[in-house]
Amino acid sequence: MLRIYICPNCYNFRMVSRKPDAICFHCGTVLESCDVNYDTYMNMSEADRSELKNKYKIRMSQANEIIKDC
Ligand SMILES: [Zn+2]
């Protein structure tokens, strides 16, 4: 079964089958798994996908701020 992964560096989505150590085609960063499954992703519109990307960006930048604050 395919899973959706996202690059924490350039935020590109990639479909991966069963590889826990998937790497981004664009920048070589190790991908993180997305909380969206394949079927959901395939049914999403372009607008939904960019919204998902934006949410992920916000979450990543918040996580970085928490690390800086420590
Ligand atoms: Zn990337």
N, CA, C, O and the ligand as a Tripos MOL2 file, in Angstrom:
@<TRIPOS>MOLECULE
protein
  281   279    71     0     0
PROTEIN
NO_CHARGES

@<TRIPOS>ATOM
      1 N           0.8310   -1.2030    0.0000 N.3       1 MET1
      2 CA          0.0000    0.0000    0.0000 C.3       1 MET1
      3 C           0.8680    1.2570    0.0000 C.2       1 MET1
      4 O           1.8580    1.3500    0.7260 O.2       1 MET1
      5 N           0.4790    2.2040   -0.8170 N.am      2 LEU2
      6 CA          1.2470    3.4400   -0.9240 C.3       2 LEU2
      7 C           0.9030    4.3910    0.2150 C.2       2 LEU2
      8 O          -0.2340    4.4630    0.6830 O.2       2 LEU2
      9 N           1.9280    5.1130    0.6370 N.am      3 ARG3
     10 CA          1.7250    6.1350    1.6690 C.3       3 ARG3
     11 C           2.1870    7.4700    1.1150 C.2       3 ARG3
     12 O           2.9940    7.5290    0.1870 O.2       3 ARG3
     13 N           1.6730    8.5230    1.6890 N.am      4 ILE4
     14 CA          2.0670    9.8610    1.2600 C.3       4 ILE4
     15 C           3.1080   10.4040    2.2440 C.2       4 ILE4
     16 O           2.9050   10.4310    3.4580 O.2       4 ILE4
     17 N           4.2130   10.8260    1.6720 N.am      5 TYR5
     18 CA          5.2740   11.4400    2.4660 C.3       5 TYR5
     19 C           5.4610   12.8710    2.0150 C.2       5 TYR5
     20 O           5.1380   13.2320    0.8830 O.2       5 TYR5
     21 N           5.9870   13.6800    2.9180 N.am      6 ILE6
     22 CA          6.2540   15.0780    2.5590 C.3       6 ILE6
     23 C           7.6860   15.4280    2.9370 C.2       6 ILE6
     24 O           8.2160   14.9370    3.9340 O.2       6 ILE6
     25 N           8.3000   16.2780    2.1310 N.am      7 CYS7
     26 CA          9.6670   16.7150    2.4020 C.3       7 CYS7
     27 C           9.6440   17.8670    3.4000 C.2       7 CYS7
     28 O           8.9850   18.8740    3.1390 O.2       7 CYS7
     29 N          10.3350   17.7590    4.5290 N.am      8 PRO8
     30 CA         10.3390   18.8540    5.5100 C.3       8 PRO8
     31 C          11.1950   20.0380    5.0760 C.2       8 PRO8
     32 O          11.2120   21.0690    5.7490 O.2       8 PRO8
     33 N          11.8980   19.9030    3.9700 N.am      9 ASN9
     34 CA         12.7630   20.9780    3.4860 C.3       9 ASN9
     35 C          12.1020   21.7800    2.3650 C.2       9 ASN9
     36 O          12.0480   23.0080    2.4410 O.2       9 ASN9
     37 N          11.5960   21.1030    1.3170 N.am     10 CYS10
     38 CA         11.0000   21.8280    0.1930 C.3      10 CYS10
     39 C           9.5100   21.5290    0.0380 C.2      10 CYS10
     40 O           8.8780   22.0310   -0.8910 O.2      10 CYS10
     41 N           8.9360   20.7150    0.9360 N.am     11 TYR11
     42 CA          7.4960   20.4880    1.0090 C.3      11 TYR11
     43 C           6.8930   19.8720   -0.2370 C.2      11 TYR11
     44 O           5.7500   20.1650   -0.5900 O.2      11 TYR11
     45 N           7.6580   19.0200   -0.9060 N.am     12 ASN12
     46 CA          7.0750   18.2700   -2.0030 C.3      12 ASN12
     47 C           6.4930   16.9660   -1.4810 C.2      12 ASN12
     48 O           7.0600   16.3180   -0.6010 O.2      12 ASN12
     49 N           5.3490   16.5980   -2.0420 N.am     13 PHE13
     50 CA          4.7450   15.3250   -1.6800 C.3      13 PHE13
     51 C           5.3430   14.2130   -2.5260 C.2      13 PHE13
     52 O           5.7460   14.4290   -3.6690 O.2      13 PHE13
     53 N           5.3920   13.0240   -1.9480 N.am     14 ARG14
     54 CA          5.8390   11.8690   -2.7080 C.3      14 ARG14
     55 C           5.0890   10.6410   -2.2240 C.2      14 ARG14
     56 O           4.8440   10.4670   -1.0300 O.2      14 ARG14
     57 N           4.7260    9.7860   -3.1880 N.am     15 MET15
     58 CA          4.0830    8.5320   -2.8160 C.3      15 MET15
     59 C           5.1410    7.4610   -2.6500 C.2      15 MET15
     60 O           5.9860    7.2730   -3.5260 O.2      15 MET15
     61 N           5.0980    6.7620   -1.5340 N.am     16 VAL16
     62 CA          6.1220    5.7830   -1.2210 C.3      16 VAL16
     63 C           5.4420    4.4810   -0.8210 C.2      16 VAL16
     64 O           4.4470    4.4870   -0.0960 O.2      16 VAL16
     65 N           5.9850    3.3660   -1.2980 N.am     17 SER17
     66 CA          5.4400    2.0860   -0.8620 C.3      17 SER17
     67 C           6.3890    1.4250    0.1130 C.2      17 SER17
     68 O           7.4580    0.9450   -0.2650 O.2      17 SER17
     69 N           5.9880    1.4050    1.3650 N.am     18 ARG18
     70 CA          6.6500    0.6240    2.4090 C.3      18 ARG18
     71 C           8.1060    0.9590    2.6660 C.2      18 ARG18
     72 O           8.8080    0.1460    3.2670 O.2      18 ARG18
     73 N           8.5900    2.1010    2.2450 N.am     19 LYS19
     74 CA          9.9860    2.4260    2.5320 C.3      19 LYS19
     75 C          10.0270    3.4230    3.6700 C.2      19 LYS19
     76 O           9.5590    4.5510    3.5100 O.2      19 LYS19
     77 N          10.5650    3.0490    4.8010 N.am     20 PRO20
     78 CA         10.5880    3.9780    5.9320 C.3      20 PRO20
     79 C          11.6080    5.0910    5.7360 C.2      20 PRO20
     80 O          11.5120    6.1320    6.3850 O.2      20 PRO20
     81 N          12.5800    4.8910    4.8560 N.am     21 ASP21
     82 CA         13.6480    5.8800    4.6950 C.3      21 ASP21
     83 C          13.5930    6.5240    3.3100 C.2      21 ASP21
     84 O          14.6140    6.6330    2.6310 O.2      21 ASP21
     85 N          12.4110    6.9470    2.9010 N.am     22 ALA22
     86 CA         12.2560    7.5790    1.6000 C.3      22 ALA22
     87 C          12.9510    8.9370    1.5780 C.2      22 ALA22
     88 O          12.9960    9.6490    2.5810 O.2      22 ALA22
     89 N          13.4910    9.2760    0.4070 N.am     23 ILE23
     90 CA         14.2500   10.5200    0.2660 C.3      23 ILE23
     91 C          13.6180   11.3890   -0.8170 C.2      23 ILE23
     92 O          13.1190   10.8810   -1.8220 O.2      23 ILE23
     93 N          13.6450   12.6930   -0.6040 N.am     24 CYS24
     94 CA         13.0720   13.6570   -1.5460 C.3      24 CYS24
     95 C          13.8450   13.6560   -2.8560 C.2      24 CYS24
     96 O          15.0750   13.7020   -2.8570 O.2      24 CYS24
     97 N          13.1160   13.6020   -3.9820 N.am     25 PHE25
     98 CA         13.7520   13.6290   -5.3090 C.3      25 PHE25
     99 C          14.4160   14.9730   -5.5680 C.2      25 PHE25
    100 O          15.3750   15.0540   -6.3350 O.2      25 PHE25
    101 N          13.9200   16.0130   -4.9450 N.am     26 HIS26
    102 CA         14.3660   17.3660   -5.2620 C.3      26 HIS26
    103 C          15.6030   17.7750   -4.4740 C.2      26 HIS26
    104 O          16.5140   18.3890   -5.0290 O.2      26 HIS26
    105 N          15.6460   17.4390   -3.1840 N.am     27 CYS27
    106 CA         16.7340   17.9660   -2.3620 C.3      27 CYS27
    107 C          17.4520   16.8950   -1.5340 C.2      27 CYS27
    108 O          18.4290   17.1990   -0.8500 O.2      27 CYS27
    109 N          16.9750   15.6450   -1.5910 N.am     28 GLY28
    110 CA         17.6820   14.5690   -0.9070 C.3      28 GLY28
    111 C          17.4230   14.4800    0.5820 C.2      28 GLY28
    112 O          18.0450   13.6660    1.2660 O.2      28 GLY28
    113 N          16.5080   15.3080    1.1090 N.am     29 THR29
    114 CA         16.1610   15.2590    2.5220 C.3      29 THR29
    115 C          15.3120   14.0200    2.8130 C.2      29 THR29
    116 O          14.5110   13.6020    1.9770 O.2      29 THR29
    117 N          15.4880   13.4400    3.9900 N.am     30 VAL30
    118 CA         14.6590   12.3060    4.3890 C.3      30 VAL30
    119 C          13.2230   12.7820    4.5990 C.2      30 VAL30
    120 O          12.9740   13.7550    5.3110 O.2      30 VAL30
    121 N          12.2970   12.0850    3.9740 N.am     31 LEU31
    122 CA         10.8990   12.5010    4.0300 C.3      31 LEU31
    123 C          10.2360   12.1010    5.3440 C.2      31 LEU31
    124 O          10.6740   11.1740    6.0260 O.2      31 LEU31
    125 N           9.1850   12.8130    5.6760 N.am     32 GLU32
    126 CA          8.3720   12.4640    6.8300 C.3      32 GLU32
    127 C           7.0160   11.9830    6.3410 C.2      32 GLU32
    128 O           6.4990   12.4680    5.3340 O.2      32 GLU32
    129 N           6.4430   11.0240    7.0630 N.am     33 SER33
    130 CA          5.1400   10.5360    6.6290 C.3      33 SER33
    131 C           4.0700   11.5570    6.9710 C.2      33 SER33
    132 O           4.1040   12.2050    8.0170 O.2      33 SER33
    133 N           3.1340   11.6760    6.0690 N.am     34 CYS34
    134 CA          2.0340   12.6060    6.1840 C.3      34 CYS34
    135 C           0.8670   11.9070    6.8700 C.2      34 CYS34
    136 O           0.7450   10.6850    6.7790 O.2      34 CYS34
    137 N           0.0130   12.6510    7.5490 N.am     35 ASP35
    138 CA         -1.1350   11.9860    8.1770 C.3      35 ASP35
    139 C          -2.2710   11.7260    7.1910 C.2      35 ASP35
    140 O          -3.3590   11.3130    7.5940 O.2      35 ASP35
    141 N          -2.0280   11.9640    5.9120 N.am     36 VAL36
    142 CA         -3.0420   11.6990    4.8910 C.3      36 VAL36
    143 C          -2.7110   10.3790    4.2080 C.2      36 VAL36
    144 O          -1.5610   10.1550    3.8320 O.2      36 VAL36
    145 N          -3.6860    9.5140    4.0420 N.am     37 ASN37
    146 CA         -3.3980    8.2770    3.3320 C.3      37 ASN37
    147 C          -3.5710    8.4420    1.8170 C.2      37 ASN37
    148 O          -4.0680    9.4640    1.3430 O.2      37 ASN37
    149 N          -3.1590    7.4340    1.0840 N.am     38 TYR38
    150 CA         -3.1060    7.5130   -0.3730 C.3      38 TYR38
    151 C          -4.4660    7.8280   -0.9930 C.2      38 TYR38
    152 O          -4.5790    8.7110   -1.8430 O.2      38 TYR38
    153 N          -5.4870    7.1070   -0.5640 N.am     39 ASP39
    154 CA         -6.8160    7.3120   -1.1410 C.3      39 ASP39
    155 C          -7.3140    8.7330   -0.9080 C.2      39 ASP39
    156 O          -7.8770    9.3660   -1.8010 O.2      39 ASP39
    157 N          -7.0980    9.2180    0.3050 N.am     40 THR40
    158 CA         -7.5070   10.5820    0.6200 C.3      40 THR40
    159 C          -6.7660   11.5690   -0.2670 C.2      40 THR40
    160 O          -7.3560   12.5010   -0.8130 O.2      40 THR40
    161 N          -5.4650   11.3500   -0.4020 N.am     41 TYR41
    162 CA         -4.6430   12.2500   -1.2060 C.3      41 TYR41
    163 C          -5.1160   12.2730   -2.6550 C.2      41 TYR41
    164 O          -5.2140   13.3410   -3.2600 O.2      41 TYR41
    165 N          -5.4090   11.1010   -3.2130 N.am     42 MET42
    166 CA         -5.8320   11.0150   -4.6040 C.3      42 MET42
    167 C          -7.1710   11.7120   -4.8210 C.2      42 MET42
    168 O          -7.4480   12.1990   -5.9170 O.2      42 MET42
    169 N          -7.9990   11.7620   -3.7870 N.am     43 ASN43
    170 CA         -9.3070   12.4030   -3.9100 C.3      43 ASN43
    171 C          -9.2690   13.8980   -3.6170 C.2      43 ASN43
    172 O         -10.2790   14.5890   -3.7470 O.2      43 ASN43
    173 N          -8.1130   14.3880   -3.2270 N.am     44 MET44
    174 CA         -8.0000   15.8060   -2.8950 C.3      44 MET44
    175 C          -7.8160   16.6460   -4.1530 C.2      44 MET44
    176 O          -7.2000   16.2050   -5.1230 O.2      44 MET44
    177 N          -8.3500   17.8470   -4.1270 N.am     45 SER45
    178 CA         -8.1380   18.7910   -5.2230 C.3      45 SER45
    179 C          -6.7880   19.4770   -5.0350 C.2      45 SER45
    180 O          -6.1500   19.3370   -3.9920 O.2      45 SER45
    181 N          -6.3640   20.2130   -6.0460 N.am     46 GLU46
    182 CA         -5.1040   20.9600   -5.9360 C.3      46 GLU46
    183 C          -5.1530   21.9260   -4.7530 C.2      46 GLU46
    184 O          -4.1620   22.1030   -4.0460 O.2      46 GLU46
    185 N          -6.3150   22.5500   -4.5460 N.am     47 ALA47
    186 CA         -6.4720   23.4900   -3.4360 C.3      47 ALA47
    187 C          -6.3120   22.7750   -2.1020 C.2      47 ALA47
    188 O          -5.6620   23.2870   -1.1910 O.2      47 ALA47
    189 N          -6.9100   21.5840   -1.9890 N.am     48 ASP48
    190 CA         -6.7800   20.8050   -0.7540 C.3      48 ASP48
    191 C          -5.3270   20.4420   -0.4940 C.2      48 ASP48
    192 O          -4.8550   20.4800    0.6420 O.2      48 ASP48
    193 N          -4.6280   20.0890   -1.5640 N.am     49 ARG49
    194 CA         -3.2220   19.6930   -1.4110 C.3      49 ARG49
    195 C          -2.3600   20.8640   -0.9750 C.2      49 ARG49
    196 O          -1.4790   20.7030   -0.1310 O.2      49 ARG49
    197 N          -2.6000   22.0370   -1.5380 N.am     50 SER50
    198 CA         -1.7840   23.1760   -1.1050 C.3      50 SER50
    199 C          -2.1550   23.5980    0.3070 C.2      50 SER50
    200 O          -1.3140   24.1210    1.0380 O.2      50 SER50
    201 N          -3.3950   23.3800    0.6960 N.am     51 GLU51
    202 CA         -3.7760   23.6670    2.0740 C.3      51 GLU51
    203 C          -3.0600   22.7270    3.0310 C.2      51 GLU51
    204 O          -2.5730   23.1400    4.0830 O.2      51 GLU51
    205 N          -3.0060   21.4630    2.6510 N.am     52 LEU52
    206 CA         -2.2950   20.4720    3.4540 C.3      52 LEU52
    207 C          -0.8200   20.8570    3.5830 C.2      52 LEU52
    208 O          -0.2260   20.7450    4.6550 O.2      52 LEU52
    209 N          -0.2460   21.3110    2.4740 N.am     53 LYS53
    210 CA          1.1590   21.7350    2.4580 C.3      53 LYS53
    211 C           1.3710   22.9130    3.3900 C.2      53 LYS53
    212 O           2.3370   22.9510    4.1520 O.2      53 LYS53
    213 N           0.4490   23.8830    3.3240 N.am     54 ASN54
    214 CA          0.5510   25.0580    4.1910 C.3      54 ASN54
    215 C           0.4370   24.6850    5.6620 C.2      54 ASN54
    216 O           1.1770   25.2030    6.4990 O.2      54 ASN54
    217 N          -0.4840   23.7930    5.9730 N.am     55 LYS55
    218 CA         -0.6330   23.3500    7.3570 C.3      55 LYS55
    219 C           0.6520   22.7030    7.8480 C.2      55 LYS55
    220 O           1.0820   22.9120    8.9820 O.2      55 LYS55
    221 N           1.2500   21.9180    6.9710 N.am     56 TYR56
    222 CA          2.4890   21.2440    7.3370 C.3      56 TYR56
    223 C           3.6090   22.2670    7.5610 C.2      56 TYR56
    224 O           4.3900   22.1520    8.5050 O.2      56 TYR56
    225 N           3.6710   23.2570    6.6860 N.am     57 LYS57
    226 CA          4.6820   24.3210    6.8270 C.3      57 LYS57
    227 C           4.5440   25.0270    8.1680 C.2      57 LYS57
    228 O           5.5330   25.2660    8.8610 O.2      57 LYS57
    229 N           3.2960   25.3620    8.5270 N.am     58 ILE58
    230 CA          3.0400   26.0540    9.7970 C.3      58 ILE58
    231 C           3.4880   25.1820   10.9640 C.2      58 ILE58
    232 O           4.1240   25.6550   11.9060 O.2      58 ILE58
    233 N           3.1400   23.8910   10.8810 N.am     59 ARG59
    234 CA          3.5080   22.9760   11.9590 C.3      59 ARG59
    235 C           5.0200   22.8660   12.0840 C.2      59 ARG59
    236 O           5.5580   22.8380   13.1910 O.2      59 ARG59
    237 N           5.7040   22.8030   10.9440 N.am     60 MET60
    238 CA          7.1610   22.7030   10.9560 C.3      60 MET60
    239 C           7.7910   23.9610   11.5340 C.2      60 MET60
    240 O           8.7390   23.8720   12.3150 O.2      60 MET60
    241 N           7.2820   25.1310   11.1650 N.am     61 SER61
    242 CA          7.8890   26.3620   11.6570 C.3      61 SER61
    243 C           7.6170   26.5240   13.1500 C.2      61 SER61
    244 O           8.4460   27.0770   13.8730 O.2      61 SER61
    245 N           6.4590   26.0460   13.6190 N.am     62 GLN62
    246 CA          6.1870   26.0860   15.0540 C.3      62 GLN62
    247 C           7.1240   25.1570   15.8120 C.2      62 GLN62
    248 O           7.6150   25.4980   16.8880 O.2      62 GLN62
    249 N           7.3660   23.9900   15.2480 N.am     63 ALA63
    250 CA          8.2780   23.0390   15.8790 C.3      63 ALA63
    251 C           9.6840   23.6330   15.9660 C.2      63 ALA63
    252 O          10.3750   23.4650   16.9710 O.2      63 ALA63
    253 N          10.1010   24.3270   14.9060 N.am     64 ASN64
    254 CA         11.4300   24.9540   14.9180 C.3      64 ASN64
    255 C          11.5190   26.0380   15.9690 C.2      64 ASN64
    256 O          12.5550   26.1920   16.6160 O.2      64 ASN64
    257 N          10.4410   26.7980   16.1490 N.am     65 GLU65
    258 CA         10.4470   27.8420   17.1710 C.3      65 GLU65
    259 C          10.5460   27.2580   18.5690 C.2      65 GLU65
    260 O          11.2270   27.8120   19.4320 O.2      65 GLU65
    261 N           9.8730   26.1490   18.7930 N.am     66 ILE66
    262 CA          9.9450   25.4940   20.1110 C.3      66 ILE66
    263 C          11.3760   25.0600   20.3940 C.2      66 ILE66
    264 O          11.8630   25.1930   21.5170 O.2      66 ILE66
    265 N          12.0420   24.5440   19.3760 N.am     67 ILE67
    266 CA         13.4320   24.1060   19.5550 C.3      67 ILE67
    267 C          14.3290   25.3110   19.8860 C.2      67 ILE67
    268 O          15.1920   25.2360   20.7620 O.2      67 ILE67
    269 N          14.1070   26.4220   19.1680 N.am     68 LYS68
    270 CA         14.9090   27.6230   19.4230 C.3      68 LYS68
    271 C          14.7120   28.1620   20.8380 C.2      68 LYS68
    272 O          15.6580   28.6350   21.4670 O.2      68 LYS68
    273 N          13.4690   28.0870   21.3360 N.am     69 ASP69
    274 CA         13.1700   28.6310   22.6450 C.3      69 ASP69
    275 C          13.8570   27.8870   23.7880 C.2      69 ASP69
    276 O          14.0580   28.4490   24.8650 O.2      69 ASP69
    277 N          14.2100   26.6530   23.5600 N.am     70 CYS70
    278 CA         14.7620   25.8400   24.6420 C.3      70 CYS70
    279 C          16.1830   26.2500   25.0240 C.2      70 CYS70
    280 O          16.7780   25.6540   25.9210 O.2      70 CYS70
    281 ZN         12.8460   18.1870   -0.7060 Zn       71 ZN71
@<TRIPOS>BOND
     1     1     2 1
     2     2     3 1
     3     3     4 2
     4     3     5 am
     5     5     6 1
     6     6     7 1
     7     7     8 2
     8     7     9 am
     9     9    10 1
    10    10    11 1
    11    11    12 2
    12    11    13 am
    13    13    14 1
    14    14    15 1
    15    15    16 2
    16    15    17 am
    17    17    18 1
    18    18    19 1
    19    19    20 2
    20    19    21 am
    21    21    22 1
    22    22    23 1
    23    23    24 2
    24    23    25 am
    25    25    26 1
    26    26    27 1
    27    27    28 2
    28    27    29 am
    29    29    30 1
    30    30    31 1
    31    31    32 2
    32    31    33 am
    33    33    34 1
    34    34    35 1
    35    35    36 2
    36    35    37 am
    37    37    38 1
    38    38    39 1
    39    39    40 2
    40    39    41 am
    41    41    42 1
    42    42    43 1
    43    43    44 2
    44    43    45 am
    45    45    46 1
    46    46    47 1
    47    47    48 2
    48    47    49 am
    49    49    50 1
    50    50    51 1
    51    51    52 2
    52    51    53 am
    53    53    54 1
    54    54    55 1
    55    55    56 2
    56    55    57 am
    57    57    58 1
    58    58    59 1
    59    59    60 2
    60    59    61 am
    61    61    62 1
    62    62    63 1
    63    63    64 2
    64    63    65 am
    65    65    66 1
    66    66    67 1
    67    67    68 2
    68    67    69 am
    69    69    70 1
    70    70    71 1
    71    71    72 2
    72    71    73 am
    73    73    74 1
    74    74    75 1
    75    75    76 2
    76    75    77 am
    77    77    78 1
    78    78    79 1
    79    79    80 2
    80    79    81 am
    81    81    82 1
    82    82    83 1
    83    83    84 2
    84    83    85 am
    85    85    86 1
    86    86    87 1
    87    87    88 2
    88    87    89 am
    89    89    90 1
    90    90    91 1
    91    91    92 2
    92    91    93 am
    93    93    94 1
    94    94    95 1
    95    95    96 2
    96    95    97 am
    97    97    98 1
    98    98    99 1
    99    99   100 2
   100    99   101 am
   101   101   102 1
   102   102   103 1
   103   103   104 2
   104   103   105 am
   105   105   106 1
   106   106   107 1
   107   107   108 2
   108   107   109 am
   109   109   110 1
   110   110   111 1
   111   111   112 2
   112   111   113 am
   113   113   114 1
   114   114   115 1
   115   115   116 2
   116   115   117 am
   117   117   118 1
   118   118   119 1
   119   119   120 2
   120   119   121 am
   121   121   122 1
   122   122   123 1
   123   123   124 2
   124   123   125 am
   125   125   126 1
   126   126   127 1
   127   127   128 2
   128   127   129 am
   129   129   130 1
   130   130   131 1
   131   131   132 2
   132   131   133 am
   133   133   134 1
   134   134   135 1
   135   135   136 2
   136   135   137 am
   137   137   138 1
   138   138   139 1
   139   139   140 2
   140   139   141 am
   141   141   142 1
   142   142   143 1
   143   143   144 2
   144   143   145 am
   145   145   146 1
   146   146   147 1
   147   147   148 2
   148   147   149 am
   149   149   150 1
   150   150   151 1
   151   151   152 2
   152   151   153 am
   153   153   154 1
   154   154   155 1
   155   155   156 2
   156   155   157 am
   157   157   158 1
   158   158   159 1
   159   159   160 2
   160   159   161 am
   161   161   162 1
   162   162   163 1
   163   163   164 2
   164   163   165 am
   165   165   166 1
   166   166   167 1
   167   167   168 2
   168   167   169 am
   169   169   170 1
   170   170   171 1
   171   171   172 2
   172   171   173 am
   173   173   174 1
   174   174   175 1
   175   175   176 2
   176   175   177 am
   177   177   178 1
   178   178   179 1
   179   179   180 2
   180   179   181 am
   181   181   182 1
   182   182   183 1
   183   183   184 2
   184   183   185 am
   185   185   186 1
   186   186   187 1
   187   187   188 2
   188   187   189 am
   189   189   190 1
   190   190   191 1
   191   191   192 2
   192   191   193 am
   193   193   194 1
   194   194   195 1
   195   195   196 2
   196   195   197 am
   197   197   198 1
   198   198   199 1
   199   199   200 2
   200   199   201 am
   201   201   202 1
   202   202   203 1
   203   203   204 2
   204   203   205 am
   205   205   206 1
   206   206   207 1
   207   207   208 2
   208   207   209 am
   209   209   210 1
   210   210   211 1
   211   211   212 2
   212   211   213 am
   213   213   214 1
   214   214   215 1
   215   215   216 2
   216   215   217 am
   217   217   218 1
   218   218   219 1
   219   219   220 2
   220   219   221 am
   221   221   222 1
   222   222   223 1
   223   223   224 2
   224   223   225 am
   225   225   226 1
   226   226   227 1
   227   227   228 2
   228   227   229 am
   229   229   230 1
   230   230   231 1
   231   231   232 2
   232   231   233 am
   233   233   234 1
   234   234   235 1
   235   235   236 2
   236   235   237 am
   237   237   238 1
   238   238   239 1
   239   239   240 2
   240   239   241 am
   241   241   242 1
   242   242   243 1
   243   243   244 2
   244   243   245 am
   245   245   246 1
   246   246   247 1
   247   247   248 2
   248   247   249 am
   249   249   250 1
   250   250   251 1
   251   251   252 2
   252   251   253 am
   253   253   254 1
   254   254   255 1
   255   255   256 2
   256   255   257 am
   257   257   258 1
   258   258   259 1
   259   259   260 2
   260   259   261 am
   261   261   262 1
   262   262   263 1
   263   263   264 2
   264   263   265 am
   265   265   266 1
   266   266   267 1
   267   267   268 2
   268   267   269 am
   269   269   270 1
   270   270   271 1
   271   271   272 2
   272   271   273 am
   273   273   274 1
   274   274   275 1
   275   275   276 2
   276   275   277 am
   277   277   278 1
   278   278   279 1
   279   279   280 2
@<TRIPOS>SUBSTRUCTURE
     1 MET1         2 RESIDUE 1 A MET
     2 LEU2         6 RESIDUE 1 A LEU
     3 ARG3        10 RESIDUE 1 A ARG
     4 ILE4        14 RESIDUE 1 A ILE
     5 TYR5        18 RESIDUE 1 A TYR
     6 ILE6        22 RESIDUE 1 A ILE
     7 CYS7        26 RESIDUE 1 A CYS
     8 PRO8        30 RESIDUE 1 A PRO
     9 ASN9        34 RESIDUE 1 A ASN
    10 CYS10       38 RESIDUE 1 A CYS
    11 TYR11       42 RESIDUE 1 A TYR
    12 ASN12       46 RESIDUE 1 A ASN
    13 PHE13       50 RESIDUE 1 A PHE
    14 ARG14       54 RESIDUE 1 A ARG
    15 MET15       58 RESIDUE 1 A MET
    16 VAL16       62 RESIDUE 1 A VAL
    17 SER17       66 RESIDUE 1 A SER
    18 ARG18       70 RESIDUE 1 A ARG
    19 LYS19       74 RESIDUE 1 A LYS
    20 PRO20       78 RESIDUE 1 A PRO
    21 ASP21       82 RESIDUE 1 A ASP
    22 ALA22       86 RESIDUE 1 A ALA
    23 ILE23       90 RESIDUE 1 A ILE
    24 CYS24       94 RESIDUE 1 A CYS
    25 PHE25       98 RESIDUE 1 A PHE
    26 HIS26      102 RESIDUE 1 A HIS
    27 CYS27      106 RESIDUE 1 A CYS
    28 GLY28      110 RESIDUE 1 A GLY
    29 THR29      114 RESIDUE 1 A THR
    30 VAL30      118 RESIDUE 1 A VAL
    31 LEU31      122 RESIDUE 1 A LEU
    32 GLU32      126 RESIDUE 1 A GLU
    33 SER33      130 RESIDUE 1 A SER
    34 CYS34      134 RESIDUE 1 A CYS
    35 ASP35      138 RESIDUE 1 A ASP
    36 VAL36      142 RESIDUE 1 A VAL
    37 ASN37      146 RESIDUE 1 A ASN
    38 TYR38      150 RESIDUE 1 A TYR
    39 ASP39      154 RESIDUE 1 A ASP
    40 THR40      158 RESIDUE 1 A THR
    41 TYR41      162 RESIDUE 1 A TYR
    42 MET42      166 RESIDUE 1 A MET
    43 ASN43      170 RESIDUE 1 A ASN
    44 MET44      174 RESIDUE 1 A MET
    45 SER45      178 RESIDUE 1 A SER
    46 GLU46      182 RESIDUE 1 A GLU
    47 ALA47      186 RESIDUE 1 A ALA
    48 ASP48      190 RESIDUE 1 A ASP
    49 ARG49      194 RESIDUE 1 A ARG
    50 SER50      198 RESIDUE 1 A SER
    51 GLU51      202 RESIDUE 1 A GLU
    52 LEU52      206 RESIDUE 1 A LEU
    53 LYS53      210 RESIDUE 1 A LYS
    54 ASN54      214 RESIDUE 1 A ASN
    55 LYS55      218 RESIDUE 1 A LYS
    56 TYR56      222 RESIDUE 1 A TYR
    57 LYS57      226 RESIDUE 1 A LYS
    58 ILE58      230 RESIDUE 1 A ILE
    59 ARG59      234 RESIDUE 1 A ARG
    60 MET60      238 RESIDUE 1 A MET
    61 SER61      242 RESIDUE 1 A SER
    62 GLN62      246 RESIDUE 1 A GLN
    63 ALA63      250 RESIDUE 1 A ALA
    64 ASN64      254 RESIDUE 1 A ASN
    65 GLU65      258 RESIDUE 1 A GLU
    66 ILE66      262 RESIDUE 1 A ILE
    67 ILE67      266 RESIDUE 1 A ILE
    68 LYS68      270 RESIDUE 1 A LYS
    69 ASP69      274 RESIDUE 1 A ASP
    70 CYS70      278 RESIDUE 1 A CYS
    71 ZN71       281 GROUP 0 **** ****
